[in-house]
Amino acid sequence: MENKFKIIREKPSLHFSICSSNKELFLKFEQVMKKEGMIGIPDMLGNLHYIVDARKGFSTAYSKVRQTTLELMESKFEKNDNKILAYEEIAEKLIVKYEFDSSLIGTKFLKYMIVHCLLDKSLMVSLSKKLYPAIAGIFSSTVDKIPAIAG
Protein backbone atom coordinates (compact mmCIF):
# COMPACT_ATOMS: atom_id res chain seq x y z
CA MET A 1 0.00 0.00 0.00
CA GLU A 2 1.35 3.37 -0.99
CA ASN A 3 1.87 6.05 1.65
CA LYS A 4 -0.44 8.94 0.71
CA PHE A 5 0.41 11.17 3.66
CA LYS A 6 2.37 14.29 2.88
CA ILE A 7 4.19 16.44 5.41
CA ILE A 8 2.47 19.79 5.08
CA ARG A 9 4.77 21.94 7.15
CA GLU A 10 8.45 21.17 7.52
CA LYS A 11 11.12 23.28 9.10
CA PRO A 12 13.31 24.50 6.28
CA SER A 13 16.81 23.18 6.17
CA LEU A 14 18.95 26.15 5.26
CA HIS A 15 22.59 25.95 4.30
CA PHE A 16 24.76 28.75 3.04
CA SER A 17 27.97 28.79 1.12
CA ILE A 18 29.99 31.92 0.61
CA CYS A 19 30.89 32.67 -2.96
CA SER A 20 32.36 35.97 -3.84
CA SER A 21 34.07 37.54 -6.78
CA ASN A 22 35.49 39.96 -4.23
CA LYS A 23 38.47 38.08 -2.83
CA GLU A 24 38.85 40.61 -0.01
CA LEU A 25 35.36 39.79 1.32
CA PHE A 26 36.04 36.07 1.22
CA LEU A 27 39.44 36.50 2.92
CA LYS A 28 37.86 38.56 5.75
CA PHE A 29 35.36 35.77 6.38
CA GLU A 30 38.16 33.19 6.27
CA GLN A 31 40.31 35.30 8.60
CA VAL A 32 37.56 35.51 11.23
CA MET A 33 36.92 31.77 11.00
CA LYS A 34 40.62 30.98 11.52
CA LYS A 35 41.06 33.52 14.32
CA GLU A 36 37.87 32.87 16.31
CA GLY A 37 37.15 29.30 15.26
CA MET A 38 33.55 30.25 14.54
CA ILE A 39 31.21 33.00 13.48
CA GLY A 40 27.86 33.95 15.01
CA ILE A 41 25.09 35.06 12.67
CA PRO A 42 21.81 36.51 14.05
CA ASP A 43 18.46 35.63 12.51
CA MET A 44 15.35 37.83 12.26
CA LEU A 45 14.22 36.84 15.78
CA GLY A 46 17.53 37.78 17.34
CA ASN A 47 18.68 34.19 17.85
CA LEU A 48 22.38 33.70 17.24
CA HIS A 49 23.47 30.79 15.03
CA TYR A 50 27.08 29.71 14.98
CA ILE A 51 29.20 28.34 12.18
CA VAL A 52 32.06 26.37 13.71
CA ASP A 53 35.29 25.79 11.86
CA ALA A 54 36.09 22.08 12.12
CA ARG A 55 38.94 21.99 9.63
CA LYS A 56 41.46 21.63 12.48
CA GLY A 57 39.78 18.47 13.72
CA PHE A 58 37.07 17.27 16.03
CA SER A 59 38.75 18.21 19.32
CA THR A 60 39.26 21.84 18.26
CA ALA A 61 35.65 22.19 17.09
CA TYR A 62 34.35 20.43 20.21
CA SER A 63 36.33 22.68 22.56
CA LYS A 64 35.06 25.79 20.75
CA VAL A 65 31.43 24.65 20.99
CA ARG A 66 31.87 23.66 24.64
CA GLN A 67 33.55 26.95 25.60
CA THR A 68 30.89 29.05 23.87
CA THR A 69 28.04 27.01 25.37
CA LEU A 70 29.42 27.42 28.88
CA GLU A 71 29.88 31.17 28.39
CA LEU A 72 26.32 31.56 27.10
CA MET A 73 24.88 29.51 29.96
CA GLU A 74 26.85 31.52 32.51
CA SER A 75 25.64 34.84 31.09
CA LYS A 76 22.06 33.55 31.07
CA PHE A 77 22.29 32.60 34.77
CA GLU A 78 23.77 36.01 35.61
CA LYS A 79 20.92 37.77 33.82
CA ASN A 80 18.38 35.59 35.62
CA ASP A 81 19.97 36.32 39.02
CA ASN A 82 19.92 40.07 38.30
CA LYS A 83 16.29 39.81 37.22
CA ILE A 84 15.31 38.01 40.44
CA LEU A 85 17.10 40.61 42.58
CA ALA A 86 15.30 43.41 40.73
CA TYR A 87 11.93 41.68 41.19
CA GLU A 88 12.61 41.19 44.91
CA GLU A 89 13.23 44.93 45.19
CA ILE A 90 9.93 45.63 43.43
CA ALA A 91 8.10 43.28 45.79
CA GLU A 92 9.69 44.98 48.81
CA LYS A 93 8.68 48.43 47.53
CA LEU A 94 5.08 47.27 47.03
CA ILE A 95 4.95 45.77 50.52
CA VAL A 96 6.28 49.01 52.04
CA LYS A 97 4.03 51.18 49.86
CA TYR A 98 0.87 49.38 50.92
CA GLU A 99 2.07 49.15 54.55
CA PHE A 100 1.94 45.37 54.97
CA ASP A 101 3.30 44.13 58.28
CA SER A 102 6.66 42.50 57.43
CA SER A 103 6.55 40.32 60.54
CA LEU A 104 3.55 38.35 59.25
CA ILE A 105 4.14 35.12 57.34
CA GLY A 106 1.41 36.15 54.89
CA THR A 107 3.56 39.12 53.88
CA LYS A 108 6.44 36.75 53.18
CA PHE A 109 4.10 34.60 51.07
CA LEU A 110 2.99 37.71 49.23
CA LYS A 111 6.58 38.74 48.46
CA TYR A 112 7.33 35.37 46.87
CA MET A 113 4.00 35.46 45.01
CA ILE A 114 4.88 38.84 43.48
CA VAL A 115 8.36 37.68 42.44
CA HIS A 116 7.03 34.43 40.92
CA CYS A 117 4.31 36.31 39.00
CA LEU A 118 6.86 38.79 37.63
CA LEU A 119 9.07 35.91 36.49
CA ASP A 120 6.20 34.01 34.87
CA LYS A 121 3.09 36.03 33.97
CA SER A 122 1.10 32.85 33.25
CA LEU A 123 0.97 32.15 37.01
CA MET A 124 -1.49 35.03 37.42
CA VAL A 125 -4.05 33.22 35.28
CA SER A 126 -4.28 30.16 37.51
CA LEU A 127 -3.38 31.04 41.07
CA SER A 128 -4.78 27.93 42.72
CA LYS A 129 -3.32 25.45 40.21
CA LYS A 130 0.17 26.89 39.70
CA LEU A 131 1.10 29.74 42.03
CA TYR A 132 -0.25 28.46 45.35
CA PRO A 133 1.49 25.06 45.05
CA ALA A 134 4.80 26.79 44.20
CA ILE A 135 4.57 29.07 47.26
CA ALA A 136 3.45 26.19 49.49
CA GLY A 137 6.51 24.22 48.39
CA ILE A 138 8.87 27.06 49.28
CA PHE A 139 7.45 27.40 52.80
CA SER A 140 6.80 23.66 53.38
CA SER A 141 3.13 24.47 53.82
CA THR A 142 -0.08 23.19 52.27
CA VAL A 143 -1.85 24.72 49.29
CA ASP A 144 -5.05 25.40 51.24
CA LYS A 145 -3.16 27.63 53.74
CA ILE A 146 -1.68 29.96 51.10
CA PRO A 147 -4.82 31.96 50.06
CA ALA A 148 -6.01 32.22 53.67
CA ILE A 149 -2.69 33.61 54.95
CA ALA A 150 -1.76 35.76 51.93
CA GLY A 151 -5.27 37.10 51.39
KAVENNOR-V272767 format. One line per field, one symbol per residue. ss: DSSP state (A for helix, B for strand, O for the rest). Layout:
ss: ???
This chain:
ss: OOOOOOOOOOOOOOOOOOOOOOAAAAAAAAAAAAAAOBBBBBOOOOOBBBBBOOOOOAAAAAAAAAAAAAAAAAAAAAAAAAAAAAAAAAAAAAAAAOOOOOOOAAAAAAAAAAAAAAAOAAAAOOAAAAAAAAAAAAOOOOAAAAAAAAO
